[in-house]
Amino acid sequence: MADVVVRPVDHWPELGSLQFVSGLDVHSGGCALNTGIALHALGWEVRVEGQVGDDILGDYLLRVVERHGMATSGIRRVSAGTAGSVALVTSGGERTFLHYIGSNRIDQAGLKAWQRLPSARHLHVGGAFLLPGLDGEPMADMLQTAHGMGMTTSVDTAYDFSGQWMDLIRPVLPHVDYFLPSYLEAKAMTGESDPERQARHLLEAGVQTVGIKLGDQGALIATQPGGPGGFRAWPVAPLKVAVVDTTGAGDSWVAGFLDGVLRGWGLPAAALWGNAEGAACVQATGASTGVLDRAGLLSLLGAQGRGEEFDRLRSHGQSIC
């Protein structure tokens, strides 16, 4: 999907009036594409699967995917307009979205196309709750197919405008290795306000590992060592940087975290790596403009005084998972 980023918007203008802003930019967006761009920057070969409209925004997104060196063969063009959001960004960098689902409404032809998943090491689904036709049982089937092909799986969520929350996501959870919602999304799904209680609830629903994005509070990672009944959680502190725009921060965190776990690091090291990529993202306007490669993230961690902590966490490897 495409993001139109407008800033700053600290107050909604009176009806029928006009309000000046200092910036209006068009960027690529959507959880899956944002995460894919960041993963590609981190050295992975990435294939994007999705739908765009047969319009100027669809043309733009295809060029973005090609420019970042990712295959476009998994992207379908449909008659609906390309999905998009207007991101209203405050002076402090917080964003609020006006969203158009458009081409992200999945029909039977789309589902049939994705029954033939390409061979891969990992399948990530971005934007659960914003994919009508794929959300729920069809998504569970896709993830189960991926497991059958030897892939690990992850799911990132968005805001559920339908209000179904847990009723819609519950069939998906037993097929998810890494479930990666934001704090507000986890709260809506579980009814819990404490991140550890949120994580326990989601693990009990069948997820293998939960990563809850806590914004400027960092992240919480939790898993069940030894199977159901066990519980271990790690809060991981954020990096303190000047925030320009938080659009895409969570998607960048997901990319950093997945880069870490796919490289065999322990969960806390992967979460800190995700915090670094999220911190890089928020220092620029747009969801993918500020993402860094591995050398850039190591430099950022060092500049933040977190390099030794990262080395210590990484040296533990899988033993602390």
Order of alpha helices (4+ residues) and beta strands (2+ residues): beta-beta-alpha-beta-alpha-beta-beta-beta-alpha-beta-alpha-beta-alpha-beta-alpha-alpha-beta-beta-beta-alpha-alpha-alpha-alpha
